Amino acid sequence: MGQQLIKAILADSGSELVAAVTHSQSSALGKDVGSLIGTTEAGLTVTHELTAAAKAADVLVDFSLPLALAGNLTVAKQTKTPIVICTTGLSEQQNQDLQRVAEETAVLYAANTSLGVNLLRELVRTASKALGTKADIEILEAHHTAKRDAPSGTALALGEAAAEGRNQVLSDVAEYQRNFSDQAHRPGSIGFATLRAGDIVGEHTVYLVLGGERLELTHRVADRKTFAEGALNAALWLNGKKAGFYSMNHVLGLDE
């Protein structure tokens, strides 16, 4: 996603890319960011010096891996630089770390930066609240074969929205594994199914099934630039915000 984010920032007249950071063993180190995205040189080379980058930036955007989160949060906290976290597959401890750092600087966490999928969360919450446990809820997500975490962070966020609509706690009602199970479907549960195939960018469908009818709420992404543009929108919104924990709902004005 780093290259897509570089493209989005360079194409936006209201933004300036002041640093591009990667890990110390990356083959991209020292290369001009323009060469990475197939354009003319931009006069900015890739570095692994995150602290210096944070001091020069108004906002950090993190599209990395859970393993890198602790170091990235430490730098954001030390430099008081707002940070947009787009990394998925976080542990409960890492989610708590986000909340702690948000006491020192602005933190926006988005498992999915697509504007459409964040609107989908609100639709799911509304539908779940209206239908209650009369409807069976199942969530199907599909991604490319290189995606590591499953279910996706977005699927889990949709599950949380569905659970909230029914005044449930997702961990109490989620069903992730049904392989070789002879147990009957649990009323009120929320099931998850995962596909990993080809180059699917990202698809999520929430099924709300009643006797004789069903509602399907679906979001599909056709181009990964959608996530980069959403992350840029989030960064522009977060710039100048006071310390606190934010989400894409704030960016969309849904929490106002």
Secondary structure by P-SEA (a helix, b strand, c coil): caaaaaaaaaacccccccccccccccccccccccccccccccccccccaaaaaaaaccbbbbcccccaaaaaaaaaaaacbbbbbccccccaaaaaaaaaaaacbbbbbbccccaaaaaaaaaaaaaaaaacccbbbbbbbbbcccccccccaaaaaaaaaaaaaaccccccccccccccccccccccbbbbbbbbcccccbbbbbbbccccbbbbbbbbbcccaaaaaaaaaaaaaacccccccccccccccccc
